[in-house]
Amino acid sequence: MNPATESGSLHVPMLLDATSSNRHALEQHVEGVRCPPGVHQPRAHSSDSITNLKDKIKNVVLLVMENRSVDNILGGQTIKGLDNPINNGPFCNPYNLTDSSAGKVCSSAKDFDSILNDPDHSVTGNNIEFFGTFAPSNAHIAQGKLTPTQQGFVHEQLSRYGADVDKASLAKQVINYYTEDEVPVFTSLVQNYLTFNHWHSDHPGPTNPNRAYIVSGTSAGHGTNDEAFNPDTHGLQHRSIFQQLSETNHTWKNYYTSPDMVDAFFFDWTFTSGNDDKAVPLNDFYADAAAGTLPEFSFVDPSCCGVGTNSMHPTGLVSDGETLIKNVYDAVRSSPQWEETLFILTFDETGGFHDHVPPPLATRPDDLTYTETAPNGEEYTFSFDRLGGRLPTLLISPWIAKGQVEQKGTNSDGKVVSYSGSSTLRTLGYLWDFEPFTPRVASSPSFEHLLQKKARKDTPVTLPEPVAFRKVNLQDYVG
C-alpha cells in the first residue's frame, strides 16, 4: 500500500520533458510536501494514463453546484495539503480598503446555512475583491506588475449592503467558513476521495458564463448572465460537449432540477438538432442510475437561485445543497455502473465569497472581450485572460485513492498550472477522442492520471445525512 495514499499526502505532477534526475527531484518535493522514495505518479497526458482512463471509465457524472469558494465551503476541512483557513489561516480583510482605521476582520468558524445578502460576483465585483479596484490595469496584470491581494471581499459586501445590515454580520457572511460538522457530506467526500487545492473558475464573473466554459471552453464573449442564456433564447452558437458527443455517437443527458436551469439549453444546436429531449428531470437520473442505464455523460443541474433551491446559491440552504450531493452520490454508488463511473463534483464560480489564493493568468479562449460598467461608473473591458477564484472540486470513483489532495496540474506543454473547468473538457477529450474546443482547453491540465489501476473496495455506500443549522439572525438587520 502506498503510504502517501494512507496519509492523505499529495499527488505530484510530473513535467513531460523532465529528465530522469529532474523528475525524481520533482517527485520528492512539490510545494513543501515530500513523497516516499521510489514512488512515481503517472504522467498527465501520457498514453499510459489515457489508456487507463479509457479502460476504467465508461460513464461520467458531472454535478455543478453554485457560488462557493474553497475557503468558504471547505475552509474547515482539516485534511493535510488543503490550503484553507483552518489549516493555514486565519485570513483577514479590512472593513474599508481606503480607511485602515476602520479595522479588519478575520476568517472564523461557523458560517450560516443561508445568507440573505448575495455577495458581488460580477466581473467588476471580482476585480475589487481581488485587486482592490473596479478597473485594474489589464496591462499591469499581464506584465505581473499588479497581482491580486484578495483584500476586498468584506469592503465590497459592506459597500453593497452596509446601509441596512450590521457590518460584523455582513463580514461573517463572506469571510467565515464551514466546519466539518456543518457540512458532513463534504467532509465524508474529502476524507474518502480526491480534492483539488488549485481548481479555479474559468471566468472571474457570474454563473452562466462559467457554466458555458465548463461545457464548451469559452463563454463566447459573454461576461454576465445576459439574455443569451435564457432557455427560450438559447443564444450560444458555438460547439459544446453536448454537440460533440451526439455527433460522435456517444450518449448524454442533461438532468435538471428545474427547467429554468438547463445548461444544454444555452446552445442553439440543442434545439436545431432536435436534441432538446435529452434534457430530462432529475428523477430520471435516479431511475437511470438504479437501472444501470446512465448515459456516457450525465450533466446534473441543481435548482437555482434563492429560497428553496438546492444549488448552495444564496439564499438557498447549504444543507439543502448537501442533500442533493448526497442523493446523487448515493444513487451512483448503488448503481450497477458504479465501478465504471467517474463522478466529478464542482462549482461554477465563487459567488463573491472570500478566498485567499490569488487567481492566475490563463490562455484566452478566443479574441472576444466583454465591457462592464462598475457601480462607481467606471468602464472596464475584460479579455478573458485570467481565471476566477478557487472552487471546491472533487473526483469521486472507486478508481480514486482515498483522502487525496491534488495540487496544480501539468498541461500538454509540460507547464505546471492551476486546474479549472476547462480541465474537465481536456480530460473528457482523452476519454472520447476529441480535440480541445478552444486554446483555453488546449492549455489546461488534464486529470486522467489521477485514476488508479486498481479499484478500491472501501468506498462509502452512503453519505451522512445533512443537518440544517443556523440561519442569519434577522435581528442583525436594521432596514
GULO-957994 format. One record per residue (C-alpha): residue number from 1; y negated, z, x negated. Coordinates in steps of 0.02 Angstrom, whole numbers, plus 50000, padded with zeros to 5 digits. Each point is the difference from the previous one (the first is absolute). Layout:
// GULO-957994
+------+-------+-------+-------+
| resi |     y |     z |     x |
+------+-------+-------+-------+
|  NUM |     Y |     Z |     X |
...
+------+-------+-------+-------+
***
This chain:
// GULO-957994
+------+-------+-------+-------+
| resi |     y |     z |     x |
+------+-------+-------+-------+
|    1 | 50000 | 50000 | 50000 |
|    2 | 49827 | 49955 | 49935 |
|    3 | 49907 | 50165 | 49969 |
|    4 | 49836 | 49913 | 50036 |
|    5 | 50064 | 49964 | 50175 |
|    6 | 50049 | 50180 | 50028 |
|    7 | 49833 | 50071 | 49943 |
|    8 | 49888 | 49880 | 50095 |
|    9 | 49930 | 49923 | 49841 |
|   10 | 49918 | 49831 | 50000 |
|   11 | 50057 | 49821 | 49994 |
|   12 | 49927 | 49914 | 49848 |
|   13 | 49942 | 49819 | 50010 |
|   14 | 50049 | 49890 | 49852 |
|   15 | 49895 | 49860 | 49929 |
|   16 | 50085 | 49832 | 50015 |
|   17 | 49949 | 49945 | 49826 |
|   18 | 50027 | 50165 | 49912 |
|   19 | 50103 | 50007 | 49842 |
|   20 | 50153 | 50113 | 49997 |
|   21 | 49910 | 50135 | 49902 |
|   22 | 49844 | 49991 | 50107 |
|   23 | 50105 | 50003 | 50158 |
|   24 | 50089 | 50157 | 49940 |
|   25 | 49833 | 50084 | 49963 |
|   26 | 49934 | 49952 | 50170 |
|   27 | 50153 | 50071 | 50085 |
|   28 | 49980 | 50163 | 49906 |
|   29 | 49820 | 50030 | 50049 |
|   30 | 49901 | 49937 | 50148 |
|   31 | 49852 | 50100 | 50068 |
|   32 | 50064 | 50157 | 49914 |
|   33 | 50174 | 49997 | 50078 |
|   34 | 50151 | 49992 | 49887 |
|   35 | 50163 | 49914 | 50041 |
|   36 | 50170 | 50052 | 49931 |
|   37 | 50048 | 49909 | 49840 |
|   38 | 50106 | 49847 | 50031 |
|   39 | 49951 | 49985 | 50184 |
|   40 | 49937 | 49825 | 50042 |
|   41 | 49921 | 49951 | 50164 |
|   42 | 50029 | 49823 | 50065 |
|   43 | 49859 | 49876 | 49975 |
|   44 | 49891 | 49941 | 50144 |
|   45 | 50009 | 49811 | 50030 |
|   46 | 50161 | 49986 | 49899 |
|   47 | 50148 | 49897 | 50059 |
|   48 | 50107 | 50157 | 49996 |
|   49 | 49885 | 50099 | 50115 |
|   50 | 49976 | 49853 | 50118 |
|   51 | 50187 | 49970 | 50011 |
|   52 | 50026 | 50183 | 50037 |
|   53 | 49868 | 49993 | 50139 |
|   54 | 50082 | 49850 | 50082 |
|   55 | 50172 | 50079 | 49984 |
|   56 | 49952 | 50167 | 50077 |
|   57 | 49864 | 49963 | 50129 |
|   58 | 50023 | 49889 | 50153 |
|   59 | 49873 | 50084 | 50114 |
|   60 | 49824 | 50064 | 49969 |
|   61 | 49909 | 50118 | 50119 |
|   62 | 49813 | 50015 | 49970 |
|   63 | 49903 | 50135 | 50094 |
|   64 | 49812 | 49999 | 49970 |
|   65 | 49908 | 50156 | 50054 |
|   66 | 49811 | 50026 | 50009 |
|   67 | 49857 | 50068 | 49898 |
|   68 | 50059 | 50136 | 49883 |
|   69 | 49989 | 50025 | 49811 |
|   70 | 50122 | 50073 | 49873 |
|   71 | 49888 | 50153 | 49971 |
|   72 | 49994 | 50027 | 50189 |
|   73 | 50176 | 49981 | 50072 |
|   74 | 50094 | 50030 | 49837 |
|   75 | 49875 | 50121 | 49924 |
|   76 | 50114 | 50151 | 50022 |
|   77 | 50160 | 49920 | 49934 |
|   78 | 50059 | 50098 | 49848 |
|   79 | 50116 | 49868 | 49927 |
|   80 | 49971 | 49970 | 49815 |
|   81 | 49907 | 49842 | 49952 |
|   82 | 49895 | 49984 | 50158 |
|   83 | 49815 | 50011 | 49954 |
|   84 | 49929 | 50098 | 50146 |
|   85 | 49897 | 50156 | 50039 |
|   86 | 50140 | 50127 | 49998 |
|   87 | 50069 | 49939 | 49833 |
|   88 | 49840 | 49955 | 49907 |
|   89 | 49854 | 50057 | 50109 |
|   90 | 49898 | 50062 | 50080 |
|   91 | 49884 | 49850 | 50007 |
|   92 | 49820 | 50022 | 50053 |
|   93 | 49860 | 49900 | 50081 |
|   94 | 49815 | 50044 | 50016 |
|   95 | 49933 | 50026 | 50174 |
|   96 | 49855 | 49887 | 49954 |
|   97 | 50006 | 49864 | 49866 |
|   98 | 49813 | 50012 | 49966 |
|   99 | 49975 | 50189 | 50015 |
|  100 | 50111 | 50105 | 49887 |
|  101 | 49923 | 50159 | 50069 |
|  102 | 50096 | 49969 | 50163 |
|  103 | 50158 | 50054 | 49909 |
|  104 | 50174 | 49929 | 50001 |
|  105 | 50166 | 50019 | 50092 |
|  106 | 50175 | 49987 | 49928 |
|  107 | 50166 | 49945 | 50070 |
|  108 | 50105 | 50136 | 50077 |
|  109 | 50158 | 50018 | 50102 |
|  110 | 50023 | 49992 | 50188 |
|  111 | 49926 | 49848 | 50083 |
|  112 | 49981 | 49961 | 50185 |
|  113 | 50135 | 49922 | 50109 |
|  114 | 49859 | 49898 | 50074 |
|  115 | 49819 | 49974 | 49952 |
|  116 | 49863 | 49941 | 50117 |
|  117 | 49884 | 49921 | 49871 |
|  118 | 50076 | 49839 | 49934 |
|  119 | 49943 | 49981 | 49817 |
|  120 | 49909 | 49844 | 49942 |
|  121 | 50122 | 49869 | 49938 |
|  122 | 49893 | 49844 | 50002 |
|  123 | 49973 | 49903 | 49838 |
|  124 | 49830 | 50079 | 49973 |
|  125 | 50068 | 50169 | 50054 |
|  126 | 50134 | 49987 | 49867 |
|  127 | 49865 | 49949 | 49877 |
|  128 | 49901 | 50159 | 50023 |
|  129 | 50159 | 50105 | 50000 |
|  130 | 50061 | 49919 | 49838 |
|  131 | 49839 | 49955 | 49907 |
|  132 | 49866 | 50109 | 50081 |
|  133 | 49902 | 49852 | 50066 |
|  134 | 50019 | 49878 | 50145 |
|  135 | 49967 | 49848 | 49890 |
|  136 | 50066 | 50023 | 49824 |
|  137 | 49974 | 49863 | 49870 |
|  138 | 50150 | 49885 | 50008 |
|  139 | 49960 | 49935 | 49826 |
|  140 | 50000 | 50175 | 49927 |
|  141 | 50164 | 50041 | 50088 |
|  142 | 50082 | 49843 | 49931 |
|  143 | 49935 | 50037 | 49825 |
|  144 | 50062 | 50179 | 50005 |
|  145 | 49823 | 50069 | 49989 |
|  146 | 50014 | 50079 | 50172 |
|  147 | 50159 | 50093 | 50047 |
|  148 | 50042 | 50097 | 50158 |
|  149 | 49967 | 50187 | 49994 |
|  150 | 50077 | 50040 | 50172 |
|  151 | 49859 | 50122 | 50035 |
|  152 | 49926 | 49936 | 50164 |
|  153 | 50129 | 50041 | 50134 |
|  154 | 49923 | 50163 | 50061 |
|  155 | 49823 | 49931 | 49984 |
|  156 | 50040 | 49851 | 50111 |
|  157 | 50090 | 50107 | 50130 |
|  158 | 49848 | 50113 | 50013 |
|  159 | 49883 | 49850 | 50008 |
|  160 | 50096 | 49931 | 50149 |
|  161 | 50030 | 50159 | 50099 |
|  162 | 49897 | 50140 | 49923 |
|  163 | 49876 | 50010 | 50143 |
|  164 | 50138 | 50053 | 50120 |
|  165 | 50131 | 50095 | 49900 |
|  166 | 50007 | 50147 | 49881 |
|  167 | 49998 | 49930 | 49822 |
|  168 | 50144 | 50107 | 49939 |
|  169 | 50111 | 49936 | 50140 |
|  170 | 49951 | 49820 | 49962 |
|  171 | 50038 | 50023 | 49817 |
|  172 | 50172 | 50069 | 50037 |
|  173 | 50040 | 49849 | 50108 |
|  174 | 49987 | 49880 | 49853 |
|  175 | 50044 | 50105 | 49846 |
|  176 | 50136 | 50121 | 50057 |
|  177 | 50184 | 49958 | 49985 |
|  178 | 50161 | 50029 | 50094 |
|  179 | 50126 | 50128 | 49941 |
|  180 | 50186 | 49964 | 49988 |
|  181 | 50027 | 50107 | 50155 |
|  182 | 49872 | 49903 | 50103 |
|  183 | 50082 | 49831 | 49967 |
|  184 | 50187 | 50040 | 49990 |
|  185 | 50051 | 49818 | 50029 |
|  186 | 49901 | 49940 | 49850 |
|  187 | 50061 | 50148 | 49898 |
|  188 | 50181 | 49956 | 50033 |
|  189 | 49970 | 49816 | 49959 |
|  190 | 49908 | 50041 | 49838 |
|  191 | 50138 | 50117 | 49945 |
|  192 | 50139 | 49878 | 50042 |
|  193 | 49933 | 49827 | 49955 |
|  194 | 49865 | 49916 | 49894 |
|  195 | 49812 | 50025 | 50014 |
|  196 | 49869 | 49890 | 49916 |
|  197 | 49863 | 50089 | 49905 |
|  198 | 49893 | 49843 | 49977 |
|  199 | 50012 | 49897 | 50158 |
|  200 | 49830 | 49941 | 50062 |
|  201 | 49937 | 49906 | 50151 |
|  202 | 49964 | 49818 | 49961 |
|  203 | 49827 | 50010 | 50077 |
|  204 | 49872 | 50142 | 49988 |
|  205 | 49962 | 49984 | 50185 |
|  206 | 50072 | 50027 | 50173 |
|  207 | 50164 | 49973 | 50090 |
|  208 | 50024 | 49819 | 50050 |
|  209 | 49950 | 49914 | 49838 |
|  210 | 50121 | 50115 | 49909 |
|  211 | 50139 | 49963 | 50123 |
|  212 | 49969 | 49815 | 49971 |
|  213 | 50019 | 50028 | 49812 |
|  214 | 50167 | 50088 | 50025 |
|  215 | 50076 | 49852 | 50091 |
|  216 | 49907 | 49855 | 49919 |
|  217 | 49920 | 50053 | 49835 |
|  218 | 49821 | 49972 | 50059 |
|  219 | 49882 | 50038 | 50143 |
|  220 | 49930 | 49823 | 49990 |
|  221 | 49824 | 50066 | 49971 |
|  222 | 50002 | 50126 | 50143 |
|  223 | 49935 | 50169 | 49944 |
|  224 | 49993 | 50093 | 50164 |
|  225 | 50093 | 50011 | 50167 |
|  226 | 49916 | 49847 | 50073 |
|  227 | 50046 | 49890 | 50148 |
|  228 | 50122 | 49895 | 49899 |
|  229 | 50128 | 50141 | 50008 |
|  230 | 49994 | 50014 | 50189 |
|  231 | 50173 | 49962 | 50074 |
|  232 | 49919 | 49878 | 50120 |
|  233 | 49905 | 49913 | 49860 |
|  234 | 50134 | 49993 | 49862 |
|  235 | 49871 | 49928 | 49884 |
|  236 | 50089 | 50002 | 49832 |
|  237 | 50057 | 49826 | 49949 |
|  238 | 50087 | 50035 | 49834 |
|  239 | 50182 | 50029 | 49956 |
|  240 | 50086 | 50166 | 50033 |
|  241 | 50170 | 50076 | 49968 |
|  242 | 50043 | 49965 | 50182 |
|  243 | 49972 | 49813 | 49980 |
|  244 | 50088 | 49997 | 49832 |
|  245 | 50157 | 50081 | 50067 |
|  246 | 50009 | 49892 | 50156 |
|  247 | 49982 | 49839 | 49900 |
|  248 | 50138 | 50051 | 49880 |
|  249 | 50123 | 50057 | 50134 |
|  250 | 49982 | 50186 | 49974 |
|  251 | 49988 | 50117 | 50148 |
|  252 | 49857 | 50118 | 50044 |
|  253 | 49925 | 50102 | 50139 |
|  254 | 49835 | 50091 | 50017 |
|  255 | 50040 | 50160 | 50095 |
|  256 | 49845 | 50075 | 50080 |
|  257 | 49959 | 50166 | 50081 |
|  258 | 49852 | 49925 | 50094 |
|  259 | 49962 | 49816 | 50033 |
|  260 | 49824 | 50035 | 49937 |
|  261 | 50066 | 50015 | 49822 |
|  262 | 50116 | 49857 | 49950 |
|  263 | 49971 | 49935 | 49824 |
|  264 | 50093 | 49836 | 50030 |
|  265 | 49870 | 49963 | 50134 |
|  266 | 49862 | 49987 | 49869 |
|  267 | 50066 | 49828 | 49955 |
|  268 | 49976 | 49843 | 50104 |
|  269 | 50167 | 49934 | 49935 |
|  270 | 50093 | 50135 | 50096 |
|  271 | 49943 | 49920 | 50164 |
|  272 | 49992 | 49815 | 49955 |
|  273 | 50178 | 50008 | 49933 |
|  274 | 50066 | 50092 | 50153 |
|  275 | 50048 | 50156 | 49901 |
|  276 | 49897 | 50123 | 50101 |
|  277 | 50162 | 50055 | 50085 |
|  278 | 50052 | 50081 | 49835 |
|  279 | 49874 | 50138 | 50035 |
|  280 | 50097 | 50127 | 50104 |
|  281 | 49981 | 50182 | 50056 |
|  282 | 50051 | 50141 | 49883 |
|  283 | 50144 | 50050 | 50113 |
|  284 | 50082 | 49836 | 49948 |
|  285 | 49997 | 50061 | 49820 |
|  286 | 50100 | 50154 | 50043 |
|  287 | 50124 | 49896 | 50101 |
|  288 | 50018 | 49870 | 49862 |
|  289 | 50024 | 50134 | 49868 |
|  290 | 50135 | 50086 | 50103 |
|  291 | 50089 | 49834 | 50031 |
|  292 | 49987 | 49945 | 49818 |
|  293 | 49899 | 49846 | 50048 |
|  294 | 49835 | 50032 | 49911 |
|  295 | 49927 | 49837 | 49933 |
|  296 | 49979 | 49971 | 49815 |
|  297 | 49818 | 50056 | 50012 |
|  298 | 49945 | 50134 | 50122 |
|  299 | 49812 | 50031 | 50003 |
|  300 | 49960 | 50158 | 50099 |
|  301 | 49827 | 50033 | 50071 |
|  302 | 49948 | 50174 | 50060 |
|  303 | 49874 | 50023 | 50139 |
|  304 | 49817 | 50007 | 49953 |
|  305 | 49874 | 50074 | 50011 |
|  306 | 49942 | 50166 | 50074 |
|  307 | 50065 | 50140 | 50110 |
|  308 | 50182 | 49979 | 50048 |
|  309 | 50041 | 49870 | 49866 |
|  310 | 50130 | 50024 | 49863 |
|  311 | 49931 | 49908 | 49847 |
|  312 | 49915 | 50156 | 49925 |
|  313 | 49832 | 49914 | 50026 |
|  314 | 49869 | 50125 | 50060 |
|  315 | 49997 | 50066 | 50135 |
|  316 | 50188 | 49984 | 50019 |
|  317 | 50110 | 50144 | 49944 |
|  318 | 50078 | 49998 | 49827 |
|  319 | 50152 | 50085 | 50077 |
|  320 | 50019 | 49854 | 50123 |
|  321 | 49999 | 49881 | 49851 |
|  322 | 50135 | 50104 | 49919 |
|  323 | 50102 | 49986 | 50160 |
|  324 | 49990 | 49810 | 49992 |
|  325 | 50052 | 49999 | 49817 |
|  326 | 50146 | 50116 | 50038 |
|  327 | 50057 | 49893 | 50146 |
|  328 | 49995 | 49840 | 49897 |
|  329 | 50091 | 50082 | 49854 |
|  330 | 50133 | 50082 | 50109 |
|  331 | 50033 | 49833 | 50086 |
|  332 | 50018 | 49906 | 49836 |
|  333 | 50103 | 50138 | 49920 |
|  334 | 50125 | 50000 | 50144 |
|  335 | 50007 | 49811 | 50012 |
|  336 | 50154 | 49903 | 49943 |
|  337 | 49875 | 49905 | 49889 |
|  338 | 49942 | 50155 | 49903 |
|  339 | 50092 | 49958 | 49840 |
|  340 | 49916 | 49829 | 49988 |
|  341 | 49825 | 50053 | 50052 |
|  342 | 49839 | 50036 | 49905 |
|  343 | 49875 | 50100 | 50103 |
|  344 | 49821 | 49990 | 49934 |
|  345 | 49880 | 50130 | 50070 |
|  346 | 49817 | 49972 | 49962 |
|  347 | 49823 | 50007 | 50068 |
|  348 | 49870 | 49863 | 50021 |
|  349 | 49850 | 50090 | 49922 |
|  350 | 49932 | 50172 | 49959 |
|  351 | 49885 | 50014 | 50151 |
|  352 | 49860 | 50087 | 49906 |
|  353 | 50107 | 50149 | 49951 |
|  354 | 49973 | 50068 | 49825 |
|  355 | 50103 | 49941 | 49853 |
|  356 | 49952 | 50043 | 49822 |
|  357 | 50080 | 49850 | 49911 |
|  358 | 49879 | 49854 | 49970 |
|  359 | 50058 | 49834 | 50074 |
|  360 | 50025 | 49862 | 49870 |
|  361 | 49940 | 49821 | 49990 |
|  362 | 50118 | 49867 | 50067 |
|  363 | 50025 | 49812 | 50003 |
|  364 | 49902 | 49908 | 50134 |
|  365 | 50117 | 49923 | 50129 |
|  366 | 49881 | 49853 | 50031 |
|  367 | 49817 | 49952 | 49976 |
|  368 | 49938 | 50076 | 50163 |
|  369 | 49872 | 50141 | 50016 |
|  370 | 49947 | 50123 | 50135 |
|  371 | 49823 | 50066 | 50030 |
|  372 | 49962 | 50162 | 50091 |
|  373 | 49841 | 50095 | 50044 |
|  374 | 50011 | 50183 | 49950 |
|  375 | 49934 | 50143 | 50107 |
|  376 | 49842 | 50007 | 49893 |
|  377 | 49965 | 49815 | 50030 |
|  378 | 50059 | 49937 | 49830 |
|  379 | 50106 | 49843 | 49995 |
|  380 | 50156 | 49998 | 49894 |
|  381 | 50112 | 49851 | 49961 |
|  382 | 50179 | 50033 | 49949 |
|  383 | 50112 | 49877 | 49907 |
|  384 | 50168 | 50085 | 50034 |
|  385 | 50023 | 50036 | 49815 |
|  386 | 50049 | 50183 | 50005 |
|  387 | 50119 | 50112 | 50095 |
|  388 | 49969 | 50143 | 50119 |
|  389 | 50059 | 50180 | 49988 |
|  390 | 50177 | 50065 | 49973 |
|  391 | 50120 | 49993 | 50146 |
|  392 | 50154 | 50106 | 50037 |
|  393 | 50143 | 49877 | 49975 |
|  394 | 50186 | 50032 | 49987 |
|  395 | 50160 | 49901 | 49972 |
|  396 | 50144 | 50063 | 50106 |
|  397 | 50179 | 49938 | 49982 |
|  398 | 50171 | 50058 | 49941 |
|  399 | 49962 | 49892 | 49847 |
|  400 | 49847 | 50104 | 49954 |
|  401 | 50020 | 50150 | 49884 |
|  402 | 49961 | 50173 | 50067 |
|  403 | 49831 | 50084 | 49975 |
|  404 | 49917 | 49867 | 49892 |
|  405 | 49816 | 49970 | 49966 |
|  406 | 49956 | 49825 | 49942 |
|  407 | 49843 | 49975 | 49897 |
|  408 | 49920 | 49830 | 49969 |
|  409 | 50102 | 49840 | 50002 |
|  410 | 50013 | 49844 | 49894 |
|  411 | 49946 | 49829 | 50060 |
|  412 | 50082 | 49837 | 49949 |
|  413 | 49874 | 49981 | 49857 |
|  414 | 50061 | 50162 | 49925 |
|  415 | 49844 | 50099 | 50045 |
|  416 | 50016 | 50180 | 50060 |
|  417 | 49900 | 50008 | 50162 |
|  418 | 49988 | 50095 | 50163 |
|  419 | 50109 | 49957 | 50149 |
|  420 | 49924 | 49945 | 50165 |
|  421 | 50050 | 49923 | 50166 |
|  422 | 50017 | 49833 | 49910 |
|  423 | 50142 | 50076 | 49899 |
|  424 | 50106 | 49994 | 50157 |
|  425 | 49974 | 49812 | 50014 |
|  426 | 50035 | 49979 | 49814 |
|  427 | 50165 | 50091 | 50020 |
|  428 | 50051 | 49915 | 50163 |
|  429 | 49967 | 49834 | 49915 |
|  430 | 50140 | 50041 | 49881 |
|  431 | 50113 | 50055 | 50142 |
|  432 | 49973 | 49845 | 50107 |
|  433 | 49953 | 49870 | 49869 |
|  434 | 49819 | 49961 | 50035 |
|  435 | 49853 | 49980 | 49883 |
|  436 | 49848 | 50116 | 50006 |
|  437 | 49881 | 49952 | 50139 |
|  438 | 49842 | 50039 | 49900 |
|  439 | 49946 | 50041 | 49821 |
|  440 | 49987 | 50183 | 50056 |
|  441 | 50184 | 50002 | 50043 |
|  442 | 50047 | 49906 | 49841 |
|  443 | 49912 | 50129 | 49891 |
|  444 | 50072 | 50151 | 50092 |
|  445 | 50144 | 50106 | 49934 |
|  446 | 50166 | 49988 | 50090 |
|  447 | 50116 | 50148 | 50033 |
|  448 | 50173 | 49924 | 50015 |
|  449 | 50047 | 50082 | 49834 |
|  450 | 49990 | 50171 | 50084 |
|  451 | 50163 | 49970 | 50095 |
|  452 | 50154 | 50077 | 49925 |
|  453 | 50165 | 49911 | 49978 |
|  454 | 50099 | 50140 | 50081 |
|  455 | 49969 | 50063 | 50177 |
|  456 | 49965 | 50184 | 50031 |
|  457 | 50106 | 50101 | 50120 |
|  458 | 49880 | 50147 | 50018 |
|  459 | 49859 | 49924 | 50102 |
|  460 | 49940 | 50106 | 50148 |
|  461 | 50081 | 49950 | 50164 |
|  462 | 49845 | 50055 | 50097 |
|  463 | 49827 | 50061 | 49954 |
|  464 | 49922 | 50167 | 50052 |
|  465 | 49913 | 50018 | 50166 |
|  466 | 49810 | 49987 | 49985 |
|  467 | 49900 | 50148 | 50065 |
|  468 | 49825 | 49987 | 50073 |
|  469 | 49875 | 50108 | 49908 |
|  470 | 49815 | 50043 | 50006 |
|  471 | 49871 | 49882 | 50072 |
|  472 | 49815 | 49997 | 49960 |
|  473 | 49915 | 50156 | 50065 |
|  474 | 49879 | 49937 | 50131 |
|  475 | 49892 | 50155 | 49970 |
|  476 | 49949 | 49917 | 49836 |
|  477 | 49907 | 49869 | 50102 |
|  478 | 49821 | 50032 | 50050 |
|  479 | 49966 | 49831 | 50083 |
+------+-------+-------+-------+
***
